[in-house]
Structure formats: structure tokens, C-alpha cells
Amino acid sequence: MASDHARERDLMNQAITRQSNNPAEKILCVEDSPTQAAHIKNILTTQGYQVEVAADGYQSLALARDMKPDLVVLDIMLPDIDGYSVCRKLRSQSVSYIPVLMLSARQEVEDRLDGLEVGADDYLPKPFDARELLARVKSLLRIKRLNDDLQERLTEAQESFNVWRRVAVTDHLTGLYNRHYLQKMLQEEVAVAARYGNPLSCIMLDIDHFRNFNNQYGHLVGDEVLRGLAAILGRGSRKSDVIARYGGEEFVLLLPMTDLAAAANTARRLCRDVAATPLASEAGNLRVTISLGVAGLPDPDVNTPLKLIAKADSALYQAKAMGRNRVVVIGPGDSEPQEFTE
């Protein structure tokens, strides 16, 4: 017994001259015996670990929420709830992985199996040698670091993928969706509308006389105007709406679960808002107008995404031919387009 204590003292003295791999690592010790808790804390703090002690199960759960430990050293026998219940609750309340080392004076195999089944990572019977405790603690903390590093890498990879995906579907000038993404969503939304009989509307628009505008003010100012128009188009849009730059000064709005009447109202609002809103640029506050064409489903003449776009484009052509700064709707079976002048 005396030799065991001497070995422990030697171990502690050697540990004073060493630093832990990660001094910031935090350990929660759950032990109702003050003597045993002080002993465990002394072993661990000399290795540079930050140690907090909880005397019962409920206190340990509260401490775990506050301190977010890197490891829990958990006695099975506690005055309120046992270590098995604490371990189970820790696993359910913690989002990140926290290794659990269970301690117990019980020697039965069933006790160890019970601990592992509720989520403990390792089991150390009492009485224990300080060197074995430290070895198991270091092993579990190494696993924790590897797990944290893996989670960080996975998070970074997911963030990189999300950035790449946004870039792949975004128009670099306006920040709206690009034509490639629009075509993909057209395929999906037309298929859904056809399957369930849901309304789906498409608005195509462009800036009136934009070529003359670019010739007068230059392409850099023209780009500023396109960005300003994109901001107006996005204002008040629903999460389900797809707003895309189709090319040049042309834009498309795809409106799921929206019939022609509602889409016409949206188009009229946009036509009115654009005409009334000065767009900031290097050349000062400039005003433009837009022409808009509206088509939608259900429509017996429209059964493909290409036909839906073509019909909205035809309505846009009609709006420009009628004098621009207006909305034209072509509904199912319309022999003449319906014109809405702002």
C-alpha cells in the first residue's frame, strides 16, 4: 500500500514538470465521496486539466450544460440518480460528443456491460491506479480530439460545398439564380404542377430600351441598374418563388401555386414599382421601365417547360410591341393577349 502511494507521489511530481497536450481540456468529475473526488481532481489537475466536481447526478447535468466538458469521469453510485441515468441523460442533452469514463467499486461484468450499453466509452473499477486513470483519460481525450477534428473538417467541407453550390446556381452580377438553375426548377415545377393539377405561373420581363441606355451611360452603369432591378424583383418575393436572370436584361419569375390572376397582379406591381423607383448608379439616380409577359399552368397548350417559357416570352414580345412599360397575359385559349398598362 505504501509503495502504491509512493508511486503516485512520484507520478505527481513528474507531472508537475510536464504540460498536458491541451491544457484547456475540461473534465467533469462526478463523485459523491469528497475524499475520492479530491483524489481524482488532484491526479488530473497536476496534468494541466481543468477539473470541476459534482457531488450528485443532477448537479453534474447542470454543470455539463454550463461548462461543456471534454470528458466526464462518472461514478455509478450517486445519492440521487445513478451514473447510468446520468450517462443516458448526457447523451440525450449533448449535441457534441463527450466521452464518459465510468468508475465503480462493483466488479461484476454485468455492471460494465450496463455502463457501455447506456453510452459510456470506458469503465474503470475501483480502487484504481493513478497511472491507469490517466492513461484512460488521455486515450478518451485523444479520441475526443480526433472526433472534434473530424467534425470540424466535415463542417468545413459542407460549408465549401454550400458555397460551391451557391456559386454554381447564382448569377454573378445580380445575385439572383442563373439560367441553368431556372431550367432545372422549371423541369421540377412543371412536373409537379402536371402531376397534382397545381397552378404555376411564369413571368418574363426585360428592361425597355436597355441597349440605348447602355450606349448612353456605359456598361458599368448598366450593370448597376441590373443589380438595382434584381433587388426590386426580390423584394416581397416568397421563399418558394424562383427569380432568375435569363440573360442580358431579361429576367424570369417562376411562381409555384400561383394562378394567372395572382401572377398578373404581381407583374403589375413590379411594373409600377420599377417605374417609380430611382436606381442608384455612378451616373446618379436613374429610372427605367420594364415590360412583362405572363403565362401559366394549367394550360392544354402548354405541357413542357420549354412551351411555358415560350408562351411567357410571346406575351413579353406583345407587351413590347404594344408600347412597353406594361404587362401582357396570355391565358389558356386566348386568341388575343390581355393587356395591362401602367
C-alpha positions, -999 to +999 in steps of 0.1 A: +000+000+000+028+024+009+046+016-023+014+024-043+012+058-026+049+064-033+044+056-070+015+080-071+036+108-055+064+102-080+039+103-108+025+136-095+060+151-091+069+141-127+037+155-140+044+190-125+073+193-149+052+183-179+023+200-196-008+184-210-012+181-247-041+205-244-042+225-211-076+239-219-093+204-218-120+204-192-130+173-172-162+169-151-157+145-122-190+132-108-182+117-074-202+119-041-173+110-019-153+142-011-122+122-004-124+103-037-133+134-056-103+153-042-081+124-051-093+123-087-091+160-090-055+161-077-044+134-102-060+153-131-051+189-123-014+180-120-016+171-156-029+205-165-066+196-169-093+219-157-115+199-133-149+206-119-165+183-093-202+174-090-214+156-059-246+142-074-263+134-107-285+164-112-257+188-103-235+171-128-261+175-156-263+213-148-225+216-148-222+197-180-246+222-197-226+252-184-190+240-188-193+217-218-166+193-206-143+174-229-146+143-207-168+131-178-154+108-151-186+093-137-191+072-106-220+048-108-232+051-072-246+086-066-270+099-039-298+109-062-298+092-096-272+066-106-244+070-131-263+050-157-291+076-157-266+105-158-248+089-188-281+084-206-292+120-200-258+134-210-261+115-243-296+129-249-289+165-240-255+170-256-252+178-293-214+172-295-196+140-285-184+139-248-166+107-238-176+092-205-153+071-182-174+052-156-160+044-122-174+018-098-164-004-069-186-031-084-165-058-102-193-077-120-192-080-157-229-070-159-221-036-143-196-029-170-219-040-198-247-019-183-225+012-184-214+005-220-250+000-231-261+034-218-233+051-237-202+050-216-169+048-235-148+031-209-150+015-174-125+016-146-131-004-114-122+010-080-097+011-064-077+022-094-041+031-100-035+067-108-014+058-139-043+037-153-068+065-147-045+090-165-039+065-194-076+060-199-084+097-196-057+106-222-069+079-245-105+091-244-094+128-248-074+118-278-105+102-293-124+133-285-099+155-303-099+132-333-137+133-333-138+171-330-113+174-358-133+152-380-165+171-372-147+204-380-134+190-413-169+178-422-184+212-413-157+229-435-164+205-463-201+211-461-196+249-460-173+247-490-199+225-508-227+250-500-205+279-513-198+260-545-234+251-549-245+287-545-219+298-570-230+272-594-266+283-594-261+321-589-258+349-615-225+366-605-238+401-614-272+403-598-270+376-571-302+360-585-304+325-597-289+318-631-304+303-662-291+269-655-309+267-622-340+282-637-341+254-663-337+228-635-365+243-614-388+246-645-385+209-651-393+201-615-422+226-610-439+218-644-437+181-635-453+188-600-480+211-615-489+185-641-490+156-616-512+174-589-530+199-611-515+228-592-513+263-607-479+275-618-472+309-634-442+323-653-433+360-657-408+370-682-396+406-683-369+429-696-358+465-694-372+488-720-346+502-745-317+489-724-293+489-754-298+526-758-294+530-720-260+512-722-249+532-751-257+565-733-243+556-698-219+527-704-220+491-694-207+497-658-237+519-651-259+493-669-246+467-645-256+488-615-291+492-629-294+454-634-284+449-597-309+475-586-337+459-607-328+425-592-332+440-557-367+452-566-376+418-581-366+401-549-385+425-526-416+408-513-409+375-530-418+343-514-393+316-504-409+293-530-405+317-559-376+313-583-362+346-596-335+343-622-316+363-647-324+347-680-297+366-700-287+402-706-315+424-694-341+396-693-354+381-661-378+353-653-400+347-622-414+313-616-443+313-592-455+279-578-490+276-565-499+309-583-527+313-608-527+337-637-547+364-619-524+365-590-493+364-613-508+393-633-512+413-600-475+405-592-464+416-626-484+449-624-469+456-590-434+451-604-440+472-634-453+500-612-425+497-586-397+497-612-411+528-629-414+546-596-381+536-581-349+556-589-319+532-593-287+545-578-256+545-601-224+564-608-245+585-632-269+594-605-304+581-597-318+567-630-352+555-639-361+526-662-393+508-671-399+472-678-422+451-700-436+419-687-453+388-702-473+363-681-483+327-689-491+297-667-505+263-660-529+246-662-530+252-700-538+224-725-514+240-750-485+240-725-472+206-714-434+212-713-411+237-696-400+250-730-436+257-740-443+276-708-412+298-713-421+303-749-456+314-741-444+339-714-418+352-740-446+356-765-466+377-740-434+398-734-430+403-771-466+415-773-460+439-744-431+455-761-449+457-794-478+475-777-456+503-764-436+488-735-439+496-697-469+473-695-480+437-686-495+413-711-511+380-700-517+351-724-540+326-708-553+292-720-571+295-753-566+333-755-569+345-791-559+380-780-535+388-752-548+406-722-530+439-718-524+458-685-509+493-690-493+510-660 
